[in-house]
Each structure stands twice: as structure tokens, then as C-alpha cells.
Amino acid sequence: MLGEEAYLRIQELKKINGIPSDRELERKAGATNGTIRNIRNGTKVSSVTLTAIAEVLHTTTGYIINGVEAPQENEASEMDAYVGKLVN
């Protein structure tokens, strides 16, 4: 869910990625002015917009939304192999 915690994660990632302002992040992501404020307020933001923001910040939408990182590529492959064994 979007809101203050998602906003704080975005602010942290902005610092890490050297993005000086919310407006600059919105510009790089192709989002409208006020999108980051909407995220902070818990207002709905499209999945396309949230994905674009995540890409600019070099993270996942899952991390922005709930602080959960996606598995690393090799971990995902191992999980896919494990699930494949269970299904087949």
C-alpha cells in the first residue's frame, strides 16, 4: 500500500541515486507533477507510473510498496527450478 512508508523509501532511494528533488524524479520517470505527493498521501498511482519510478530508482515496485526486495536473479532461478519440480 502506498503512503508515508513508501514515500520514505522513495526519499532514501532518491538520495542513493543522486536525484535532488521529487520533481526531478517525476520528470525522469515521465510522471506528472505531484505524483510523489500522491504516493505519500496514499492516492492511487498507476502501475505503469510506479514501475517507471522504480526503474529510475533501480529498485522494484515491491520494495517501494512494502519494503520487500525481489529475489536476486540466481535466487529466482533456483526458486523456479524448485517450483518446477513440485509442479511436474
C-alpha positions as CSV (number, residue, x, y, z in Angstrom):
1,M,0.0,0.0,0.0
2,L,1.2,3.5,-0.8
3,G,1.6,6.1,1.9
4,E,4.2,7.5,4.2
5,E,6.4,4.4,4.4
6,A,6.5,4.1,0.6
7,Y,7.3,7.8,0.4
8,L,10.2,7.4,2.9
9,R,11.6,4.5,0.8
10,I,11.5,6.7,-2.3
11,Q,13.2,9.5,-0.4
12,E,16.0,7.2,0.7
13,L,16.5,5.8,-2.9
14,K,16.5,9.4,-4.3
15,K,19.5,10.2,-2.1
16,I,21.3,7.0,-3.0
17,N,20.7,7.7,-6.7
18,G,21.6,11.4,-6.5
19,I,18.2,12.7,-7.5
20,P,17.8,16.1,-5.8
21,S,14.0,16.5,-5.8
22,D,10.7,14.9,-6.2
23,R,10.0,16.9,-9.3
24,E,13.3,15.6,-10.9
25,L,12.3,12.0,-10.1
26,E,8.9,12.6,-11.6
27,R,10.5,14.1,-14.7
28,K,12.9,11.2,-15.2
29,A,10.0,8.7,-14.7
30,G,7.7,10.6,-17.1
31,A,5.2,11.1,-14.2
32,T,3.1,14.2,-13.7
33,N,3.9,16.9,-11.2
34,G,2.6,15.8,-7.8
35,T,2.9,12.1,-8.3
36,I,5.3,11.6,-5.3
37,R,3.0,13.7,-3.1
38,N,0.1,11.4,-4.2
39,I,2.2,8.4,-3.2
40,R,2.8,10.0,0.2
41,N,-0.9,10.7,0.7
42,G,-1.9,7.2,-0.3
43,T,-3.6,8.3,-3.5
44,K,-3.8,5.7,-6.3
45,V,-0.9,5.8,-8.7
46,S,-1.0,3.7,-11.9
47,S,1.2,0.6,-12.0
48,V,2.9,2.0,-15.1
49,T,3.9,5.1,-13.3
50,L,5.0,3.2,-10.2
51,T,7.1,0.9,-12.4
52,A,8.7,3.8,-14.1
53,I,9.6,5.4,-10.8
54,A,11.1,2.1,-9.6
55,E,13.2,1.8,-12.7
56,V,14.6,5.3,-12.3
57,L,15.5,4.4,-8.6
58,H,17.0,1.0,-9.6
59,T,14.6,-1.0,-7.5
60,T,11.3,-2.9,-7.7
61,T,7.7,-1.8,-7.1
62,G,7.6,-4.4,-4.4
63,Y,10.3,-2.6,-2.5
64,I,8.6,0.8,-2.9
65,I,5.2,-0.6,-1.8
66,N,6.1,-2.8,1.1
67,G,9.9,-2.8,1.5
68,V,10.4,-6.3,0.1
69,E,13.2,-6.7,-2.4
70,A,12.8,-9.1,-5.3
71,P,15.0,-12.2,-5.2
72,Q,18.3,-11.9,-7.0
73,E,18.5,-13.4,-10.4
74,N,20.2,-16.6,-9.3
75,E,17.8,-17.0,-6.3
76,A,14.8,-16.6,-8.7
77,S,16.3,-19.3,-11.0
78,E,16.7,-21.7,-8.1
79,M,13.1,-21.0,-6.9
80,D,11.8,-21.5,-10.5
81,A,13.6,-24.9,-10.6
82,Y,12.2,-25.9,-7.2
83,V,8.6,-24.9,-8.2
84,G,9.1,-26.8,-11.5
85,K,9.9,-29.9,-9.6
86,L,6.8,-29.5,-7.4
87,V,4.5,-29.0,-10.4
88,N,5.9,-31.7,-12.7
